[in-house]
Amino acid sequence: MFTLLIFLIVLFAVIETPLFTVIAGLSIVCLYFVDFDWLSLQIILIEVNRLASMPVLVALPLFTFVGTLLTETEAPKRIMNLMQALIGWLPGGLAIAALCACAFFTALTGASGVTIVALGSVLYPILRKRAYNETFTLGLLTTSGSRGLLFPPSLPIILYGVVAQIEIPKIFKAALLPGILSIAVLSMYAFCHQFYATRAHRRERSAVTVSWDQVKTAFIKGIWDWPIIVIIILGVYGGFVTITEVSALVVVYVIVTECFILREVHFFKQLPGIMIESVMLAGAIIVILGFALGFTGYLVEEQIPGRILAFLTSLTANKFIFLAGLNLFLLAVGCIMDIFSAIIVIVPIMVPIALKYGVDPIHLCVIFMVNLEIGYSTPPIGMNLFIAGLKFQKPITVLYRASVPYLILMLAFLILITYVPLLSLCLIR
C-alpha cells in the first residue's frame, strides 16, 4: 500500500499537480506509515505552528511584494540608465551595465524569469544598436537573468535561512564576495569580447567618453530609487535592524514613492492587484514550506539522512569527491525545479549530510545558490532558456550556443567557490 501511494504521488508530480498537494500527500503518507497512527500527522501541525512563529518569515512576503511592485514601474530602466552613463564608455561597458541591472533586479524579485521578461525588451534593442552581436547579446541576457541571487534581499537566501535555521544576515555577508566575483568574471569577459570585436574601430570607440551631464541626469531621475539600495545595504550589513525590519521599511518607502511621489502605480487601481499577485506567490511558498517541514520531521524520525550518509560514505569518504557529486546533482536540480521548490525539498536532506563531511552550512548555501544560478541556463532544459526563447522569439538551439561561453565561465567560478571556502567565509570570521 505504501509503495502504491508513493507511486501515485510521483505520478501526480509528473502530470504537474500543484507542488503543495504533492508534498502534502507525501508528508501525510510517510508520517502515517511510521506508526500506522493518524496521531503521527500532528508533526505537520507542530512544524506549521513553529514556522508561523518565526519572526524572519515576515520578510519573505514583504520582499516578494517589493519585487512585484517594482516590476510595474520604471525603476529597472532608471537603474540601467545610470549604469550606462557611468560605464557605457568602456569596451563592453553597456553589457556590464546590463549585467549589473539584471543582478540588482533579480536580487529584488528572486525570480530570474521575471528579470528576462521585465528587462529583456529594454536591453536587447539597446545592445544590438550599439554593435553587440546577436549571439553575445542573447547569451548575456539569458544567463544574467539569474545573476542576483547572492545579493540582498534575495528571497531564495531568506528561504534557505528559514529552512536550514541559519542566521540570514550571516548568509548575506558570506555571499557578498562570491556575488561580486561572479559579476567581475562576466564583466571581464564582456570587456575582452567587445574590445577584440571592435579592435578594427579604435577611433570610434575612443570617441565615446563619460558625459557627467548624463550621469547627473540619470542619477537625479533615479533619486527616489537609490534609498532602497541604501536601506537594504545598511540594514543587512550594518546590523542596525533585523532583516524583518528592513523589509518593512523598504515596503513603506516603495509604496510612498511609487504611489504618491512618482505616481507610477495607482494606489487604488493597481496596488490591490499587485498585492494579490505577490500574496499568491508568497502564500504558495509558505504553504509548501509548512508541509515540507512536516516531511522533514518524517526524515528525521526515520533517520533517512543518516542512511543516505552511510551509503555515500561507503562509496567515498573524501570530502572533495562528495562536493563534486553534489555540484553535479544540484546542477541537474537547477534545470528541472524552480529555486523555491528546490530549497524546500533538497535543503533539509542535504544540510545534515554535508555537515558530516565537514562542509560549513553557510558555505553550502553559497554553493547551492551558485549551482541553481547556473542550472537555470543549462541545456537542454534550463528554465531561462525557454523563457528567453519566448521573449526574444529565437529557436532554443540558438540560445544553447549563445549560453555556452557564460556557462563555462560560471562552472569555473563554481569550482573555485566550492573548493576555496574562504571566499565565502572570510567576511563572517
N, C-alpha and C positions, 0 to 999 in steps of 0.2 A: 504493500500500500504506500509506504514511504517513497519507494522508488518511482511508483506511478505518479504520485503527486508532484514530485520534483520534476519528472519528465513533462508534466502538464504545465508547470510554471515556466520551464525553459521554453516550451512551445509558445506560451503567451508572450514571452520576451521577444522571440524571433518574429512574431507577427505584429510587433511594435505596440503591444498593450502598454498603457501608461506605466512608467517606471515605478511609481509609488505602489501600485497594486501588485506588481511583480515582487518587489521587496517585501511588502506587507505579507503576501501569501507565503513567500519563502520563510520569513520570520515565524509566522504562525505555525506552519507545518513542522519546521525544525524544533521549535520550542515544545510543541505538543508531544512529539515523539521522543523527547528526552525522558519524560516520566509517564507518558500516556495520561497526562492530567492537565485539564484546562487551566488549573491554577498557575501552571508554568508561564502562561501568557501574561501574567502580571509583570513580568520583566519588561515587556514592551511599555506598559503604562508607567512603570518606575523610570525607565530611561527617558520617555517623553516628558515626564514631570521634571526630571533633572535637567533636560535640555531647556525647558521653558524657564528654569530658574537661573540660567547663565546670563549675567548682565551683558557679556560681549555679544550675545546673539542679536541684540538690538541693532548693532552696527550693520548687519547683513542686509536687512530690508531697507535701511536708510540709505546706504551707499548704492543699492540697486536702484532706488528712486532717483538719486542724483544722476546716475549714469543715463537712465531712461529720459530724464528731463533734459539734460544737456544734448542728447541726440536730436531733440526737436529744435535746437537753437543754432545760432551762427558761431557758437564758441569754438568748435573744431576748426572752422575756416579762419577765425581770427588768430588762433594759435599757430596755424600753418603759415599765415601771412607774416607773422613776426619772425618765425624761424627762417622763412625765405629771405626776409630783409636782412637778417643777421649773417647768414652763411650761404646765401644763394650765389655769391660771387665765386666761391670755391669750385674747383672741378668736382662735380658730384655733389655740390652744396645743396641743390634743390632736392636731390634724392635723400641726403642726410636729414634735411628739414622734414621731408615726408615721413621718414623713418621715426624721427622724434615725435612728430604729431600723432602718428599711429600708436606709438608706445604710450603716450600720455592718455589718449582716448581709450585704449584697451585697459589701462590701469583703472580708469573710472568705471567702465562698463563691465569688465571681467569677461567679456564675450568677444572673441576675435571676429566672428562672422559679422557682428554689428559694425565693427570698425571698417571692414571691407565695404560693406553696404553704404555706411554713412560718409566715408572719406574717399572711396574709390572713384566716384563720379566727379569729385573735385580734383583729385590729384592726377588721375590718368591723363586727361587732356593737357594739363599744365606741363607734366613731364615730357609728353610727346612733342609739345610745341617747342620745348627747349632742347630738342635734338637728342633726347634719350631714346635708344632703340626700343622696339616693342618688347622683345624678349626680356631685356633687363627690367623694363618698367613692370611688366606682368609679374615677373618673379619677385620683385621688390614689394609690390603691393599685396601679393598673395601671402608671402611669408611674414611681412611686417604686421599683418593683422593680429598676430598673437604675441607681439613683442613686448607688451607692457605688463605681463602677469607677475613680474617680480617687484613691481613698484607699488607703493601705497596709493590709493586704498584698495588694492587688488582683492576682489571678492573671493577668488579661489584660495588665497592665502588666509583670509579670515576664516573661511570654512575649514580649511586644513587645521588651523589652530584650534577650532572648536572640536573637531573630530579627534585629533591627536592629543588634545588637552595640553597645548603648549602656549606660552605667553606670546600673543600676536605681535606686540611691538618688537620682541626679540627676533621673530622671524623676519620682519620687515628690515631690521638693521642688518641681519645676516644676508638677506637677498639683495641689499643695495649695491654692493661692489660687483657681484656677478651680473646684475642687471645692467650696470654701467658698462662693464666689459663686453657684454653681448652687443650693446648698441655701438661700442667703439669698433668691434670686429667688423660688423656690417658696414659701418661708416667708412672704415679704411678700404673695404672692398669697393664701395661706391666711388670713393675718391680715385682709386687706382684705375677702375674701369673707365670712368669718364675722362680721366687725364689722358690715358692712352688712346681712347676712342676719338679724342679731339686734338691729338698732338699735331695734326696737319693744319689746325686752325688756331694756332697760338695767339695770333693777333686779335682775333675776335674774342677769345677767352680772356685775354689780359685787359681788354677794354671794359669788362664788367667789373665794377668796383662797388664798395659799400656805399650806399646812399643813406647818410644819417637822417636825412629828412624822411626817407621811407621807414627807417627803423623807428623814429619818433612817432610817425603817423600810425604805424602798426601797433606800437606799444600803447598809444593813447586810445586807439579804437578798442583794444582789449583790456583797458584799465580795470574794468569790473570783473574780469576773469582771473587776473593774477592773484587776488587774495585767496581764491580757492586753493591754489598751489601752496601759498604761504601757510594757510591754516593746517593743511594736511601735513606738510613737512615739519612745522613746529610742533604740531600735536603728536605725530608719530615718533619723530626722532628727538624732540626736545624733552619729552617726558612731563610736560606741563599738565596734560589732561589725558584721560583714558581714550582708547580707540572708540568707545561708545560716545563719549562726549564730543570727540572730533566729528563723528558722523552727524550728530545732532546740530552742531554749529554749521557744518557745511550745508545741510539741508535748509536750515533757516536762511542762510546767506544766499543760496542759489534761488530759492523761491522769491525772496525780496528783490534781488537784482533782475532776474529774468521776467518776473511778472509785473513789477511796479516801477523799476528804473529803466531797464532796456525795453520792456514790453514786447519781448519776442514770443512769449507764451501768454495766452489769455487766461486770467485766473479762474474765471467761471466756465468758459467754453472748453479749454484744452486741458487744464490742470487735472480735473477729475478723471479724465480718460487716461492720462499719463500715470496717475496714482493707481488706477485699476490695473493697468498693464504691468507696473512694477510689483504690485502686491501679488499678482498671479504668479510671476516668476519667483519672487522671494518665498511666497507661501508654498509653492510646489517643492522648492529646495528644503524647506523646514519640515514638511510632512515626510518627504523621503528620508531626511536625516533622522527623524524620530523613529521610523520603522527600521532604518539601518542600524541604529544603536541597539535596538532590540535584537536584531540578528547578531550584532557583536556580542551581546550577552550570551547567546547560544554558542558562539565560537569559543568564548572564554570557558563556559560550562563544560564543553566537550573537549577542551584543550586542543582545538584544531591548529592554532598557530604553532604549538609545541610539536604536533605531529608533522606539520609541513617542515618545520625546522629540522626535525630528526631526519626527514627524507633528504633535505638539502645537504645537511652535514654529512650524510652517508655518501653523497655524490662528491662534495668538496667542502673542506673546512677553510678554504682560502677566501679571505675577505674580498680580494680583488677580483677573483673569478665570480664570486657572488654578485658583486656590483656590476660586472659586465653582463651577466644574465639578467639582472634586474633592469638594466637600461634597455635591453632588447625587449623585455616583457612590457615595460612602460611605453616604449615607442609604439608597440602594437596596440596597447590600450588607448593611447592618444589618437590613433587612427579611427578607432571604431566606437569610442564613447565620448560624450561631451565631458568637459573637465569637472563639472559639479558631480555628475554621476560617478566618475572615476574616483574622485576623492572619497565620496561616501562609501563606495563599495570596496575599494582596494586598500585605503589607508589603515583601517582597523586590523587587517590581516598583516599588512606589510611592516608596520612600525615595530611590533614586538619581535618579529623575525630579524629585522635589521639591527635592533638593539643587541641581540645575541651575537651578531657578527661584529659588534663594536662600532656600528655606524651611528654617529650622533643624530638624534631625531630632527634637529634643525637643519643640519647638512642634508639629511634625507629629504626634507621639504624642498630645498633648493633643487636637488637632483630631480625630484618628482615634477616640479614646475617646468624646468628646462626640457625635460623629456616630453611633456604634454604640449609645450610650445612647438616643439619640432614635429610631434606626431600630427598636429593639426594640418600640416602641409606635406606630409609624407605620402608619396604614391603607394598603392593605387587608390586608396580610399580615404585620404586625409580630408576632413570636413571643409577646410578652407579652399581646397582645390575646386570642389563642386560649387561652393558659394561664389568664388571668383569667376568660374566658368559662366555661371548665370549672369553675374553682374557685368562682365566685360564682353559677353557673347563670343567666347572663344572655345574651341574644342579642348577637352580635358587633356588630351595628349600634348597640346601646346603648352599648357600650364605645367605639366610634368617636366618638360625640358627646361622651362623657364625657372623652375624652382630648384633645380639640381645644384647650381653653384652655392646658393644660400644654405641649402641643406648640408652640403659638405662642410661649409664653414661652421655651421651650428653643431654638427656632430663632433667636429674637432674641439669646439668650445665645451661641449658636454663632457668629453673625455677629460679635459683639463679640470672642469669643475668637480667631476666625480673623484678623481684621484689626487686632487690638491685641496683637501677640505679646509685648509687655512684661508682660502679665498672667501669661503662662506662664513667662517667662524671668527675671523680676526677682529671684526668690529664688536663682537659681544663678549670677548675675553678680557 
